[in-house]
Amino acid sequence: MKPSQLLENPLNRDVVSLLAACNIPALEKRVWIDLLPDMTDEEKEDLKENLTEEAEYETRITVEAAEKFIAGLEQFI
């Protein structure tokens, strides 16, 4: 399956977008993308939910780290 064909399906696009956004190793992302065409819609939905949770967690800890960094900088201003 060509990458353009993989992205024709909205559910596949969502999963690929979430994979791109998550901080997981490139090799693991490649494996998921290779497996995606053979997965059922239910499996894709489960993967989408898991990746969404992971992306939300990573966003939350990134924001917390940025807030702490800024607070530290403000002590020197």
C-alpha positions as YAML, in Angstrom:
chain: A
units: angstrom
residues:
- id: 1
  name: MET
  ca: [0.00, 0.00, 0.00]
- id: 2
  name: LYS
  ca: [1.31, 3.42, -0.94]
- id: 3
  name: PRO
  ca: [1.43, 6.12, 1.76]
- id: 4
  name: SER
  ca: [-1.09, 8.18, -0.19]
- id: 5
  name: GLN
  ca: [-3.53, 5.24, -0.13]
- id: 6
  name: LEU
  ca: [-3.02, 4.78, 3.59]
- id: 7
  name: LEU
  ca: [-4.04, 8.39, 4.18]
- id: 8
  name: GLU
  ca: [-7.26, 8.14, 2.16]
- id: 9
  name: ASN
  ca: [-9.03, 6.64, 5.18]
- id: 10
  name: PRO
  ca: [-9.86, 9.26, 7.88]
- id: 11
  name: LEU
  ca: [-9.21, 6.80, 10.73]
- id: 12
  name: ASN
  ca: [-5.81, 5.92, 9.28]
- id: 13
  name: ARG
  ca: [-5.01, 9.64, 8.94]
- id: 14
  name: ASP
  ca: [-5.90, 10.20, 12.60]
- id: 15
  name: VAL
  ca: [-3.65, 7.36, 13.72]
- id: 16
  name: VAL
  ca: [-0.75, 8.47, 11.52]
- id: 17
  name: SER
  ca: [-1.11, 12.05, 12.80]
- id: 18
  name: LEU
  ca: [-1.08, 10.87, 16.40]
- id: 19
  name: LEU
  ca: [1.96, 8.70, 15.72]
- id: 20
  name: ALA
  ca: [3.73, 11.74, 14.33]
- id: 21
  name: ALA
  ca: [2.81, 13.79, 17.41]
- id: 22
  name: CYS
  ca: [3.82, 11.20, 20.01]
- id: 23
  name: ASN
  ca: [7.31, 10.97, 21.40]
- id: 24
  name: ILE
  ca: [7.86, 7.32, 20.52]
- id: 25
  name: PRO
  ca: [10.88, 5.97, 18.64]
- id: 26
  name: ALA
  ca: [10.84, 6.19, 14.85]
- id: 27
  name: LEU
  ca: [11.20, 2.42, 14.50]
- id: 28
  name: GLU
  ca: [8.08, 1.81, 16.59]
- id: 29
  name: LYS
  ca: [6.19, 4.40, 14.54]
- id: 30
  name: ARG
  ca: [7.30, 2.65, 11.34]
- id: 31
  name: VAL
  ca: [6.08, -0.71, 12.67]
- id: 32
  name: TRP
  ca: [2.64, 0.74, 13.49]
- id: 33
  name: ILE
  ca: [2.38, 2.38, 10.07]
- id: 34
  name: ASP
  ca: [3.31, -0.93, 8.41]
- id: 35
  name: LEU
  ca: [0.69, -2.79, 10.48]
- id: 36
  name: LEU
  ca: [-2.04, -0.19, 10.05]
- id: 37
  name: PRO
  ca: [-3.44, -1.44, 6.70]
- id: 38
  name: ASP
  ca: [-4.03, -4.92, 8.15]
- id: 39
  name: MET
  ca: [-5.67, -3.77, 11.39]
- id: 40
  name: THR
  ca: [-9.41, -3.86, 11.94]
- id: 41
  name: ASP
  ca: [-11.25, -0.60, 12.56]
- id: 42
  name: GLU
  ca: [-11.69, -1.65, 16.20]
- id: 43
  name: GLU
  ca: [-7.93, -2.17, 16.57]
- id: 44
  name: LYS
  ca: [-7.31, 1.19, 14.92]
- id: 45
  name: GLU
  ca: [-9.76, 2.88, 17.30]
- id: 46
  name: ASP
  ca: [-8.00, 1.28, 20.29]
- id: 47
  name: LEU
  ca: [-4.63, 2.43, 18.97]
- id: 48
  name: LYS
  ca: [-6.04, 5.92, 18.35]
- id: 49
  name: GLU
  ca: [-7.33, 6.08, 21.95]
- id: 50
  name: ASN
  ca: [-3.98, 4.93, 23.35]
- id: 51
  name: LEU
  ca: [-2.03, 7.39, 21.22]
- id: 52
  name: THR
  ca: [-4.42, 10.20, 22.16]
- id: 53
  name: GLU
  ca: [-3.85, 9.47, 25.85]
- id: 54
  name: GLU
  ca: [-0.09, 9.37, 25.28]
- id: 55
  name: ALA
  ca: [-0.13, 12.65, 23.35]
- id: 56
  name: GLU
  ca: [-2.23, 14.33, 26.07]
- id: 57
  name: TYR
  ca: [0.17, 13.08, 28.76]
- id: 58
  name: GLU
  ca: [3.22, 14.27, 26.83]
- id: 59
  name: THR
  ca: [1.60, 17.65, 26.25]
- id: 60
  name: ARG
  ca: [0.79, 17.96, 29.95]
- id: 61
  name: ILE
  ca: [4.32, 17.14, 31.12]
- id: 62
  name: THR
  ca: [5.82, 19.44, 28.48]
- id: 63
  name: VAL
  ca: [3.64, 22.32, 29.68]
- id: 64
  name: GLU
  ca: [4.55, 21.58, 33.31]
- id: 65
  name: ALA
  ca: [8.25, 21.54, 32.44]
- id: 66
  name: ALA
  ca: [7.94, 24.80, 30.51]
- id: 67
  name: GLU
  ca: [6.12, 26.45, 33.43]
- id: 68
  name: LYS
  ca: [8.86, 25.34, 35.85]
- id: 69
  name: PHE
  ca: [11.56, 26.57, 33.47]
- id: 70
  name: ILE
  ca: [9.87, 29.96, 33.09]
- id: 71
  name: ALA
  ca: [9.40, 30.22, 36.87]
- id: 72
  name: GLY
  ca: [13.11, 29.51, 37.29]
- id: 73
  name: LEU
  ca: [14.02, 32.18, 34.76]
- id: 74
  name: GLU
  ca: [11.77, 34.71, 36.48]
- id: 75
  name: GLN
  ca: [13.89, 34.39, 39.62]
- id: 76
  name: PHE
  ca: [16.79, 35.93, 37.72]
- id: 77
  name: ILE
  ca: [14.84, 38.84, 36.27]
...
